[in-house]
Amino acid sequence: MTVEVRKVEQKKFINTPNAQTTTDVSHYETNLVGSDLVIVKLQQLNTLFTSVAVTLLSIRLIFQLFGARVVGIVKFIYTLTIPLVAPFKYVFPSQGNEIGYFDPAILLAIVAVILLSVFTSYLVNIIFNKASPSEE
């Protein structure tokens, strides 16, 4: 990965109750160059999708466990997560009681989303001919 690192020095004015003082502040900036920027952005997009999907699926699992009524935000989350849960819906039977029920399809969907994310991450690195993320 090609990274440009440069030191930036600035003067920073600090207002205190008694006087105004000046201090020298320096920090380092890093800039990604070329295809490395594309790799980082694709990895960030992959992480964003995975985080949102797992969060929504987890909220759906909690709603079903506690028997939430399917109105408002609950209906919205169910609608968003149907495409992720549908392929696993009848793999295992659902277990329920008078309050709510446990749907193993949601857990399978969470595992599938995480595995898809890992696969996508390795695929991006292979396409751009880079080492695997664990080797960097």
C-alpha positions, 0 to 999 in steps of 0.5 A: 500500500502506497502511503504519503506521510508528511509532517504539518506544522502550524501555529495555534493561538490559545486564548486564556483569561489573562493573555493570548499565547501561541504554541507550535502544533505539529501532526502527521497527515497521510494520503493514500495514492492510486488504487490503494484509495479505491481498496480502502473505500471499498473496504469501508463500504463493505464494513458499512453494509455489514454493520448496518445489516447485522444491526438491523437483523439483531434488532429484528431478533430482539423484536421477535424474541419479545413479541413486539407488535408489527407496527411503525418502526418494527414493521419498517425493520421487518420490511428491510430485513426480509430479503436477508432472512428469506433464504433461511426461513425454513431451514430450522423450525421457529420456537415460540411461546405466548410472548414471542418466538425465536427464529433461527433464520435471523441468526443464519442471516447474520452469519451469512452477512458476516461470511459474505463480508469476509469473502468480499474483503478477500476478493477486493484484495485479490482483484487489486493484487494485494496481500490479505488483510491479516498480512498487512 
